[in-house]
């Protein structure tokens, strides 16, 4: 069954008008959600950035013992397994991944091995500082991890809403353009479209095929 161009245009126009009518409210609601998410993300980021330098400084203080131990080169009183164990322990306390409770245990074992090697452990000037930094980390690390987790969650939501908001604005723009186009078609008629349709019906080229043919002709001339 053949559908008249005017009927088809009215159907398309009606659909675009409905979309254009619904989108502004959806855009407004999404914009409000986006603003709320931005506020939460900003607050969470502020909290994270307030704690982060303190955590970084404590990790740096905790690692001070590593550099001091690494400067000790003479472990002649230790056997091969003990030297290997000492190196493993030093590497472990230099990592942020070591559990806070295990850090103290590792430090105690390091002190024992260094004492066994013949060195005066009282010369380890940073051991107390490193232990105090580790204790301070116990008090603040949970707060930092929570702040970091909250920021990641709010930032992910903010980005998702930002993308949705931008897409909705683009959809509204496209719907308005399409609505205006088909309204203009209804007002001005479909003669040019019918000419193209009749040409194709009679075995001729469509306007797209004509345009492609012209491009190919121009391209061959340039060559």
C-alpha positions in Angstrom: 0.0 0.0 0.0 1.4 3.3 -1.1 1.8 6.0 1.7 1.4 9.6 0.5 4.4 11.8 1.3 2.2 14.3 3.2 0.9 11.5 5.5 4.4 10.2 6.1 5.7 13.7 6.8 2.9 14.3 9.3 3.7 11.0 11.1 7.4 11.9 11.3 6.6 15.5 12.4 4.2 14.2 15.1 6.9 11.9 16.4 9.5 14.6 16.5 7.2 17.0 18.2 6.5 14.5 21.0 10.2 14.0 21.5 10.8 17.7 21.5 8.1 18.1 24.1 9.3 15.4 26.5 13.0 16.1 26.4 13.1 19.5 28.2 11.7 18.0 31.4 14.0 15.0 31.2 16.9 17.4 30.5 16.0 19.5 33.5 15.7 16.5 35.9 19.0 15.1 34.6 20.6 18.5 35.0 19.5 18.6 38.6 20.9 15.1 39.2 24.1 16.1 37.5 24.5 19.2 39.7 23.9 17.1 42.9 26.4 14.5 41.7 28.9 17.3 41.0 28.5 18.7 44.5 29.0 15.3 46.2 32.0 14.6 43.9 33.5 18.0 44.8 33.0 17.4 48.5 34.4 13.9 48.4 37.4 15.1 46.4 38.1 17.8 48.9 38.0 15.3 51.7 40.3 13.0 49.9 42.8 15.7 49.0 42.8 17.0 52.6 43.8 13.6 53.9 46.0 12.4 51.0 49.1 14.5 51.8 49.1 13.4 55.4 49.0 9.7 54.3 51.7 10.3 51.7 54.0 11.9 54.4 53.4 9.1 56.8 54.3 6.5 54.2 57.5 8.4 53.4 58.4 8.6 57.2 57.6 4.9 57.5 60.0 4.1 54.7 62.9 6.0 56.3 64.2 2.9 57.9 64.5 1.2 54.5 67.1 3.7 53.3 69.0 3.4 56.5 69.1 -0.4 56.4 70.1 -0.3 52.7 73.2 1.7 53.6 74.4 -1.1 55.8 76.6 -3.2 53.4 78.4 -5.6 55.8 76.3 -8.6 56.9 79.2 -11.0 57.2 77.8 -12.7 60.4 74.6 -13.7 58.5 74.4 -16.8 56.4 73.0 -16.8 52.9 69.4 -17.6 54.0 69.4 -14.9 56.7 70.7 -12.3 54.2 68.0 -13.3 51.8 65.4 -13.0 54.5 66.7 -9.6 55.6 66.4 -8.3 52.0 62.9 -9.7 51.7 61.8 -7.9 54.9 63.4 -4.6 53.8 61.5 -4.8 50.5 58.3 -5.7 52.2 58.3 -2.7 54.6 59.1 -0.4 51.6 55.8 -1.4 50.0 52.5 0.4 50.8 50.7 -2.9 50.4 52.1 -4.4 53.6 49.5 -4.8 56.3 50.0 -2.2 59.1 50.2 -4.9 61.9 52.7 -7.0 59.9 54.9 -3.9 59.4 55.9 -3.8 63.1 56.6 -7.6 63.1 58.8 -7.2 60.1 60.7 -4.3 61.8 61.3 -6.4 64.9 62.8 -9.2 62.7 64.9 -6.7 60.8 66.4 -5.3 64.1 67.1 -8.9 65.3 68.9 -9.8 62.0 70.9 -6.5 62.0 71.9 -7.1 65.6 72.9 -10.7 64.7 75.1 -9.3 61.9 77.2 -7.5 64.5 75.9 -4.0 64.0 74.8 -1.7 66.9 71.0 -1.4 66.4 71.0 1.7 68.5 72.6 3.4 65.5 69.3 2.9 63.6 68.1 6.5 64.2 64.9 6.1 62.0 63.4 3.0 63.5 61.3 4.8 66.1 60.2 7.4 63.6 59.1 4.7 61.2 57.2 2.8 63.8 55.4 6.0 65.0 54.5 6.7 61.4 53.0 3.3 61.0 51.0 3.7 64.2 49.7 7.1 62.9 48.7 5.4 59.6 46.5 2.9 61.5 44.5 5.9 62.8 44.0 7.6 59.5 44.2 5.0 56.7 40.5 3.8 57.1 39.3 7.4 56.8 41.5 7.9 53.7 40.3 4.7 52.0 36.7 5.6 52.7 37.2 9.1 51.3 38.9 7.7 48.2 36.2 5.1 47.6 33.4 7.8 48.0 35.2 10.1 45.5 35.5 7.3 42.9 31.8 6.4 43.3 30.6 10.0 43.1 32.9 10.9 40.2 31.8 7.8 38.2 28.2 8.9 38.7 29.0 12.5 37.8 30.6 11.4 34.5 27.7 9.1 33.7 25.2 11.9 34.2 27.3 14.4 32.3 27.3 12.0 29.3 23.6 11.5 29.6 22.9 15.2 29.9 25.0 16.0 26.8 23.3 13.3 24.8 19.9 14.6 25.8 20.8 18.1 24.7 22.0 16.7 21.3 18.8 14.7 20.9 16.7 17.8 21.6 18.6 19.8 19.0 18.2 17.0 16.4 14.5 16.6 17.2 13.9 20.4 16.8 15.8 20.4 13.5 13.8 17.5 12.2 10.6 19.0 13.4 11.3 22.3 11.6 12.4 20.5 8.5 9.3 18.4 8.1 7.1 21.3 9.0 8.7 23.3 6.2 8.2 20.4 3.9 4.5 20.3 4.7 4.3 24.0 4.1 6.3 24.1 0.9 5.3 20.8 -0.7 7.2 17.7 -1.9 7.7 18.4 -5.6 11.5 18.0 -5.5 11.3 14.8 -3.6 8.6 13.5 -6.0 10.8 14.4 -9.0 13.6 12.2 -7.5 11.2 9.4 -6.7 9.6 9.4 -10.2 13.1 9.4 -11.8 14.0 6.3 -9.8 10.7 4.6 -10.5 11.3 5.1 -14.2 14.7 3.5 -14.0 16.8 6.6 -13.5 19.4 7.4 -10.9 18.6 8.7 -7.4 19.9 12.1 -6.3 22.5 10.3 -4.2 23.7 8.2 -7.1 23.9 11.4 -9.3 26.0 13.1 -6.6 28.3 10.1 -6.4 28.6 10.0 -10.2 29.6 13.7 -10.2 32.2 13.2 -7.5 33.8 10.3 -9.5 33.7 12.3 -12.7 35.4 15.3 -11.0 38.0 13.0 -9.4 38.9 11.4 -12.8 39.3 14.8 -14.3 41.7 15.8 -11.6 43.8 12.7 -12.2 
